[in-house]
């Protein structure tokens, strides 16, 4: 009786692990196909290089960049005040 329950438990374990393994393999296969389709029909855009050879910006700073820098500096100063 007890050995029969152990064998049944092992059967369910193997069935469950096989099901999970097959599902994961199917998911990887489908994701690879989706990745290839997306790359084919929606190629990544070319980005402009941000830094030149000497580490300087290739484009002049805009007002948005200045606003971001000002916000970062202000938040760092406020954080240091709280310590």
C-alpha positions as CSV (number, residue, x, y, z in Angstrom):
1,X,0.0,0.0,0.0
2,X,2.7,2.5,1.0
3,X,5.0,1.7,-1.9
4,X,2.0,2.1,-4.3
5,X,1.5,5.7,-3.0
6,X,5.2,6.5,-3.5
7,X,5.1,5.2,-7.0
8,X,2.0,7.2,-7.8
9,X,3.7,10.3,-6.3
10,X,6.7,9.8,-8.5
11,X,4.5,9.4,-11.5
12,X,2.8,12.7,-10.8
13,X,6.1,14.4,-10.2
14,X,7.5,13.2,-13.5
15,X,4.3,14.2,-15.3
16,X,4.4,17.7,-13.7
17,X,8.1,18.3,-14.4
18,X,7.7,17.1,-18.0
19,X,4.7,19.4,-18.5
20,X,6.6,22.4,-17.1
21,X,9.7,21.5,-19.2
22,X,7.7,21.2,-22.4
23,X,5.8,24.5,-21.6
24,X,9.1,26.3,-21.1
25,X,10.6,24.9,-24.3
26,X,7.5,26.0,-26.2
27,X,7.7,29.5,-24.6
28,X,11.3,29.9,-25.6
29,X,10.5,28.8,-29.2
30,X,7.6,31.2,-29.5
31,X,9.6,34.1,-28.0
32,X,12.4,33.5,-30.5
33,X,10.0,33.6,-33.4
34,X,8.4,36.8,-32.0
35,X,11.8,38.3,-31.6
36,X,12.8,37.6,-35.2
37,X,9.5,39.0,-36.5
38,X,9.8,42.2,-34.4
39,X,13.4,42.7,-35.6
40,X,12.4,42.2,-39.2
41,X,9.4,44.6,-39.3
42,X,10.5,47.0,-36.6
43,X,14.3,47.4,-36.8
44,X,16.0,49.4,-34.1
45,X,16.7,53.0,-34.9
46,X,20.3,54.2,-35.3
47,X,21.3,56.4,-32.4
48,X,23.6,59.3,-32.7
49,X,26.9,59.0,-30.8
50,X,26.6,61.1,-27.7
51,X,30.3,61.5,-26.9
52,X,33.1,62.3,-29.3
53,X,36.6,60.8,-29.2
54,X,37.7,63.1,-26.4
55,X,34.6,62.6,-24.3
56,X,32.9,65.8,-25.2
57,X,29.4,66.1,-26.4
58,X,29.0,66.2,-30.1
59,X,25.9,68.5,-29.9
60,X,25.6,71.6,-27.8
61,X,23.5,71.3,-24.6
62,X,19.9,72.2,-25.1
63,X,17.7,73.9,-22.5
64,X,16.2,70.5,-21.7
65,X,19.6,69.2,-20.8
66,X,20.3,72.2,-18.6
67,X,17.0,71.7,-16.8
68,X,17.8,68.0,-16.2
69,X,21.2,68.9,-14.8
70,X,19.7,71.6,-12.6
71,X,17.1,69.2,-11.2
72,X,19.8,66.6,-10.5
73,X,22.0,69.1,-8.7
74,X,19.0,70.4,-6.7
75,X,18.0,66.9,-5.6
76,X,21.5,66.1,-4.6
77,X,21.8,69.2,-2.5
78,X,18.5,68.6,-0.8
79,X,19.5,65.0,-0.1
80,X,22.7,66.2,1.5
81,X,20.8,68.7,3.7
82,X,18.6,65.8,5.1
83,X,21.7,63.9,6.3
